[in-house]
Amino acid sequence: MLTKQDMVELLALRGKEQEELFARARRIREEVFGTHVVVRGVTEIGNACRVNCDFCPMRRDNTRENDTFLAGPDDLVDAARVVKDNGINVVFFQAGEIPQTTRVVGEALPRIRELYDDDVEVLLNLGNKKRGEYAYLREQGATSYILKHETSDPDLNLRMRHETLESRLRCLTDLIELGFKVGTGGIVGLPGQTLAHIADDIVMARELGTHMCSFSPFVPAPHTPLEHLEPGDVDTTLNALAVCRIVRPDWLIPAVSALAKNRKDGQRSGFLAGANVLTINFTHGRNADRYLIYGKERFVVRSDHAMRVLDSVGLVAGRSVFTGPTASTPRP
């Protein structure tokens, strides 16, 4: 088992040693998942947020200036139908952290499961909620949940998110106990962050018993307190993905769109570093421009780009590993 110091050393690798790290991660991924990549279809359903994270343009202080929206249950069912028509059985809903999403999503879930004849993974990324809300969403048919801790350092977390790390961990624990398949992860390149912090992020995710883990390079976004900073280092982020694969061979590890935002070949490189999840964006029309996760100039992954990336690295689009007749528990 890798120690924290082992992880720190691996995170710093460059050149030939980095390539060897990536090759090791790819071998492990192939042993567990073969050449299949889990493909998700995400729809962004609301852009208002009660939290005031320093790195996000949808932060609470920006709400009055932003053109906000919130989809309704019928919109979610329509979105799921589009995802299904594209041959994808992971329906992913993402929004800013507001309490209204609990009812909106909960009312749509039974209809979405019926649409798919229950062969669907419903993945949510809706932020911190009360345990009872998570229980309701699970009962209604939600399968999995992403709640990134962003950084495992309590002081840095408080400075960046203006919320306690403890509150995030309490939610992650609730989700796991309620039977969700749970993902977490961090941002690489936050001010004051060290390689030791990133290693701690991986250790925390492993100790929590999560099923998914992701890392994104920091993207300096307009109209945020951090807009003047340099972007997060893509190589360090890729190394974090590779270390995650070694630490937990069975984790779902996405190559996120922020990799492509910070470097042209960044998302392709994520798969070369051991990632095995790709998310295609199905957010409808104008709402895609209003979901300001990295600002209006964010990189939005569409189907043609996704398929080109997978073809270029010899991987193929696959289905959920968490639900349906093809569900499996990859061996660790």
MINU-618287 format. One record per residue (C-alpha): residue in three letters; x, y, z; residue number from 1. Coordinates in steps of 0.05 Angstrom, whole numbers, plus 32768, in hexadecimal, padded with zeros to 4 digits. Example, Ala and Ser with C-alpha at 12.3 -4.5 7.8 and 13.67 -1.06 7.14 Angstrom:
<rs>
   residuo      u      v      w   num
       ALA   80F6   7FA6   809C     1
       SER   8111   7FEB   808F     2
</rs>
This chain:
<rs>
   residuo      u      v      w   num
       MET   8000   8000   8000     1
       LEU   801B   8045   7FEE     2
       THR   802D   8072   8028     3
       LYS   8020   80BC   8028     4
       GLN   8069   80C8   801A     5
       ASP   8067   8098   7FDF     6
       MET   802D   80C0   7FC3     7
       VAL   8051   8102   7FCB     8
       GLU   808D   80E7   7FA4     9
       LEU   8060   80CC   7F6D    10
       LEU   803B   810E   7F67    11
       ALA   807D   8131   7F58    12
       LEU   8092   8104   7F1F    13
       ARG   809F   8120   7EDA    14
       GLY   80BE   8107   7E99    15
       LYS   80CE   80BD   7E91    16
       GLU   80BC   80AC   7ED9    17
       GLN   8078   80CC   7ED0    18
       GLU   806B   80A3   7E91    19
       GLU   807D   8064   7EB9    20
       LEU   804B   8079   7EEE    21
       PHE   8014   8082   7EBA    22
       ALA   8024   803F   7E9A    23
       ARG   801E   801D   7EDE    24
       ALA   7FDA   803F   7EE9    25
       ARG   7FC1   8029   7EA4    26
       ARG   7FD5   7FE1   7EB1    27
       ILE   7FAF   7FE0   7EF2    28
       ARG   7F72   8000   7ED1    29
       GLU   7F72   7FCC   7E9A    30
       GLU   7F77   7F93   7ECC    31
       VAL   7F37   7FAB   7EEE    32
       PHE   7F0E   7FCD   7EB8    33
       GLY   7F2B   7FB5   7E76    34
       THR   7F25   7FE9   7E3F    35
       HIS   7EE0   8003   7E54    36
       VAL   7ED6   804A   7E6D    37
       VAL   7E97   805D   7E94    38
       VAL   7E73   8093   7E6D    39
       ARG   7E45   80C3   7E92    40
       GLY   7E12   80F4   7E76    41
       VAL   7E10   8133   7EA1    42
       THR   7DDA   8167   7EA1    43
       GLU   7DE5   81A6   7ECA    44
       ILE   7DA2   81B6   7EEA    45
       GLY   7DAE   81F6   7F12    46
       ASN   7DE3   822B   7F1C    47
       ALA   7DD1   824D   7F5D    48
       CYS   7DFB   823C   7F9A    49
       ARG   7DF8   824C   7FE4    50
       VAL   7E44   8241   7FEE    51
       ASN   7E78   8276   7FE0    52
       CYS   7EB4   824E   7FC7    53
       ASP   7EED   827C   7FB2    54
       PHE   7EFB   8253   7F72    55
       CYS   7EB4   8250   7F55    56
       PRO   7E8F   8286   7F2C    57
       MET   7E4D   826A   7F44    58
       ARG   7E5F   827D   7F8B    59
       ARG   7E2A   829D   7FB7    60
       ASP   7E46   82E4   7FB0    61
       ASN   7E3D   82DF   7F64    62
       THR   7DF5   82C8   7F65    63
       ARG   7DD6   830D   7F5B    64
       GLU   7E01   8318   7F1D    65
       ASN   7DF8   82D3   7EFF    66
       ASP   7DBF   82BE   7ED3    67
       THR   7DA5   8286   7EFF    68
       PHE   7D7A   824A   7EEC    69
       LEU   7D5D   820B   7F0B    70
       ALA   7D40   81D3   7EE3    71
       GLY   7CFF   81B0   7EF6    72
       PRO   7CF0   8165   7EFC    73
       ASP   7CD4   8161   7EB5    74
       ASP   7D15   8180   7E9B    75
       LEU   7D3D   814B   7EBF    76
       VAL   7D15   8112   7EA1    77
       ASP   7D1C   8131   7E5C    78
       ALA   7D68   8137   7E67    79
       ALA   7D6C   80EE   7E7C    80
       ARG   7D47   80DA   7E3D    81
       VAL   7D7C   80FD   7E13    82
       VAL   7DB3   80DA   7E39    83
       LYS   7D91   8097   7E2F    84
       ASP   7D89   80A5   7DE4    85
       ASN   7DD4   80AD   7DE2    86
       GLY   7DDF   8067   7DFE    87
       ILE   7DF7   807E   7E43    88
       ASN   7DDB   8060   7E83    89
       VAL   7DFC   808E   7EB5    90
       VAL   7DCE   80CA   7EBE    91
       PHE   7DF4   8101   7EE3    92
       PHE   7DD4   813F   7F00    93
       GLN   7DFF   8178   7F1A    94
       ALA   7DEC   81BA   7F3A    95
       GLY   7E02   81EF   7F6A    96
       GLU   7DF6   81E1   7FB3    97
       ILE   7DAF   81F6   7FC3    98
       PRO   7D78   81D1   7FE9    99
       GLN   7D45   81D5   7FAF   100
       THR   7D69   81A0   7F87   101
       THR   7D54   816A   7FB8   102
       ARG   7D0B   816E   7FA4   103
       VAL   7D17   817B   7F5A   104
       VAL   7D44   813F   7F52   105
       GLY   7D1D   8112   7F81   106
       GLU   7CDC   811C   7F5B   107
       ALA   7CFE   810A   7F19   108
       LEU   7D23   80CC   7F30   109
       PRO   7CEC   8097   7F2E   110
       ARG   7CD9   80AD   7EE7   111
       ILE   7D22   80A9   7ED1   112
       ARG   7D2A   8063   7EED   113
       GLU   7CEA   804F   7EC9   114
       LEU   7D04   806D   7E88   115
       TYR   7D41   8040   7E8D   116
       ASP   7D1C   8003   7EA7   117
       ASP   7D49   800A   7EE4   118
       ASP   7D89   7FFF   7EBD   119
       VAL   7DA5   8043   7ED0   120
       GLU   7DD6   8062   7F00   121
       VAL   7DBD   80A6   7F18   122
       LEU   7DF9   80CE   7F2F   123
       LEU   7DF0   810F   7F54   124
       ASN   7E1E   8149   7F64   125
       LEU   7DF4   8179   7F8D   126
       GLY   7E20   818B   7FC8   127
       ASN   7E16   8185   8013   128
       LYS   7DD1   8171   802A   129
       LYS   7DB1   8157   8069   130
       ARG   7DB3   810B   8073   131
       GLY   7D68   8108   806C   132
       GLU   7D6C   8128   8027   133
       TYR   7DA0   80F6   8011   134
       ALA   7D74   80BE   802C   135
       TYR   7D39   80D9   8004   136
       LEU   7D62   80DD   7FC4   137
       ARG   7D7B   8096   7FCE   138
       GLU   7D34   807C   7FDA   139
       GLN   7D1D   809F   7F9B   140
       GLY   7D51   807B   7F72   141
       ALA   7D94   80A0   7F73   142
       THR   7DCF   8071   7F6E   143
       SER   7E0E   8099   7F78   144
       TYR   7E26   80DD   7F8F   145
       ILE   7E64   8108   7F84   146
       LEU   7E79   8137   7FBC   147
       LYS   7EC0   8150   7FB3   148
       HIS   7EE2   8165   7FF2   149
       GLU   7F0F   8193   7FC7   150
       THR   7F48   8192   7FFA   151
       SER   7F52   8167   8038   152
       ASP   7F77   819E   805D   153
       PRO   7F44   81BC   808E   154
       ASP   7F62   8202   808D   155
       LEU   7F69   8206   8042   156
       ASN   7F23   81EA   8039   157
       LEU   7F06   821F   8066   158
       ARG   7F2B   8256   8042   159
       MET   7F16   823E   7FFD   160
       ARG   7ECF   8227   800A   161
       HIS   7EBC   824F   8048   162
       GLU   7E9E   820E   8062   163
       THR   7EBD   81DB   8090   164
       LEU   7EDD   819B   8077   165
       GLU   7EB9   8178   80B0   166
       SER   7E75   8189   8092   167
       ARG   7E8B   816B   804F   168
       LEU   7EA5   812B   806F   169
       ARG   7E64   8123   8096   170
       CYS   7E3E   8124   8055   171
       LEU   7E6D   80F2   8034   172
       THR   7E64   80C3   806F   173
       ASP   7E19   80CA   806C   174
       LEU   7E19   80BA   8021   175
       ILE   7E44   807B   802A   176
       GLU   7E1A   8063   8065   177
       LEU   7DDA   806C   803C   178
       GLY   7DF4   803F   8005   179
       PHE   7E09   8071   7FCF   180
       LYS   7E45   8063   7FA4   181
       VAL   7E6D   80A1   7FB7   182
       GLY   7EA2   80CB   7F96   183
       THR   7ECF   8101   7FB1   184
       GLY   7F0F   8124   7F9D   185
       GLY   7F38   8163   7F9C   186
       ILE   7F50   81A0   7F76   187
       VAL   7F9A   81A4   7F63   188
       GLY   7FB9   81E9   7F66   189
       LEU   7F94   820D   7F9E   190
       PRO   7FBD   8244   7FBF   191
       GLY   7FE9   8229   7FF6   192
       GLN   7FDE   81E1   7FE2   193
       THR   8019   81B0   7FE4   194
       LEU   8024   816A   7FC8   195
       ALA   801A   8150   800F   196
       HIS   7FD5   816F   800F   197
       ILE   7FC4   814A   7FCE   198
       ALA   7FDE   8109   7FEC   199
       ASP   7FB2   8115   8028   200
       ASP   7F77   811D   7FF9   201
       ILE   7F83   80D8   7FDD   202
       VAL   7F8D   80B9   8021   203
       MET   7F4C   80D8   803A   204
       ALA   7F25   80BD   7FFF   205
       ARG   7F42   8078   800A   206
       GLU   7F33   8079   8054   207
       LEU   7EEB   8091   8049   208
       GLY   7EDE   8054   801E   209
       THR   7EC6   807B   7FE1   210
       HIS   7EB9   805A   7F9E   211
       MET   7ED1   8092   7F71   212
       CYS   7F07   80C8   7F75   213
       SER   7F19   8101   7F48   214
       PHE   7F4B   813A   7F43   215
       SER   7F44   817A   7F1B   216
       PRO   7F78   81AF   7F0C   217
       PHE   7F65   81F2   7F29   218
       VAL   7F46   8220   7EF4   219
       PRO   7F4B   826B   7F04   220
       ALA   7F05   8283   7EF5   221
       PRO   7EEE   82CB   7EE8   222
       HIS   7EC8   82F0   7F1E   223
       THR   7EE6   82C7   7F56   224
       PRO   7F19   82D9   7F8C   225
       LEU   7F4B   82A9   7F6C   226
       GLU   7F45   82C1   7F24   227
       HIS   7F8C   82DE   7F25   228
       LEU   7FAE   829C   7F36   229
       GLU   7FD2   826C   7F06   230
       PRO   7FAD   822E   7EF0   231
       GLY   7FB9   81ED   7F15   232
       ASP   7FF0   81C1   7EFA   233
       VAL   7FD6   818C   7ECB   234
       ASP   8011   815D   7ED5   235
       THR   8007   815B   7F20   236
       THR   7FBD   814E   7F15   237
       LEU   7FCC   8115   7EE5   238
       ASN   7FFC   80F7   7F18   239
       ALA   7FC5   80FB   7F4D   240
       LEU   7F97   80D3   7F1F   241
       ALA   7FCD   809E   7F15   242
       VAL   7FDA   809A   7F60   243
       CYS   7F90   8091   7F6C   244
       ARG   7F8F   8057   7F3B   245
       ILE   7FC8   8035   7F60   246
       VAL   7FAA   8043   7FA4   247
       ARG   7F65   8028   7F92   248
       PRO   7F64   8000   7F51   249
       ASP   7F18   7FFB   7F53   250
       TRP   7F0A   8046   7F59   251
       LEU   7EE4   806A   7F22   252
       ILE   7F13   80A3   7F0F   253
       PRO   7EFC   80D7   7EDD   254
       ALA   7F25   80FF   7EAB   255
       VAL   7F02   8141   7EB8   256
       SER   7EF4   817A   7E88   257
       ALA   7F21   81A9   7EB0   258
       LEU   7F5D   8181   7E96   259
       ALA   7F49   8196   7E4F   260
       LYS   7F3D   81DD   7E66   261
       ASN   7F84   81E3   7E81   262
       ARG   7FA7   81BB   7E4B   263
       LYS   7F90   81A8   7E05   264
       ASP   7FA1   815E   7E0D   265
       GLY   7F92   815D   7E57   266
       GLN   7F55   8131   7E55   267
       ARG   7F76   80FE   7E28   268
       SER   7FB2   80FF   7E57   269
       GLY   7F82   80EF   7E90   270
       PHE   7F73   80AC   7E71   271
       LEU   7FBD   809F   7E64   272
       ALA   7FC5   80AA   7EAF   273
       GLY   7F93   8075   7EC2   274
       ALA   7F4E   8098   7EC2   275
       ASN   7F11   806F   7EAE   276
       VAL   7ED6   809E   7EAE   277
       LEU   7EC0   80D2   7E7A   278
       THR   7E86   8102   7E82   279
       ILE   7E60   811D   7E46   280
       ASN   7E39   815E   7E50   281
       PHE   7DF0   815E   7E3B   282
       THR   7DDC   81A0   7E5C   283
       HIS   7DA9   81C0   7E2F   284
       GLY   7DB8   81FF   7E06   285
       ARG   7DBA   8240   7E2E   286
       ASN   7DC2   821E   7E71   287
       ALA   7E06   8203   7E5D   288
       ASP   7E1E   824B   7E57   289
       ARG   7E00   825D   7E9A   290
       TYR   7E21   8224   7EC1   291
       LEU   7E60   824B   7ED3   292
       ILE   7E88   8216   7EF6   293
       TYR   7EC9   8230   7ED6   294
       GLY   7EAC   826E   7EB6   295
       LYS   7E8C   8277   7E72   296
       GLU   7ECC   8260   7E4F   297
       ARG   7ECB   821A   7E6E   298
       PHE   7ED7   81DD   7E43   299
       VAL   7E97   81B6   7E37   300
       VAL   7E9E   816D   7E24   301
       ARG   7E6F   8157   7DED   302
       SER   7E67   8112   7DCE   303
       ASP   7E94   811B   7D92   304
       HIS   7ECE   8133   7DBD   305
       ALA   7EC4   80FB   7DEF   306
       MET   7EC5   80C5   7DBA   307
       ARG   7F04   80E2   7D99   308
       VAL   7F28   80E2   7DDC   309
       LEU   7F16   8099   7DEB   310
       ASP   7F29   8083   7DA4   311
       SER   7F6C   80A5   7DAB   312
       VAL   7F7F   807C   7DE8   313
       GLY   7F61   803A   7DD3   314
       LEU   7F27   803A   7E04   315
       VAL   7EDD   802F   7DF8   316
       ALA   7E9E   804C   7E16   317
       GLY   7E7E   8021   7E4C   318
       ARG   7E43   8020   7E7A   319
       SER   7E3A   8028   7EC5   320
       VAL   7E5E   7FF6   7EF2   321
       PHE   7E2F   8006   7F2B   322
       THR   7DEB   7FF1   7F10   323
       GLY   7DC5   7FC7   7EDE   324
       PRO   7DD2   7F81   7EC5   325
       THR   7E1A   7F93   7EB2   326
       ALA   7E29   7FAD   7EF8   327
       SER   7E68   7F91   7F17   328
       THR   7E96   7F9E   7F51   329
       PRO   7EDC   7FA4   7F34   330
       ARG   7F0E   7F7D   7F5B   331
       PRO   7F3E   7FA8   7F85   332
</rs>
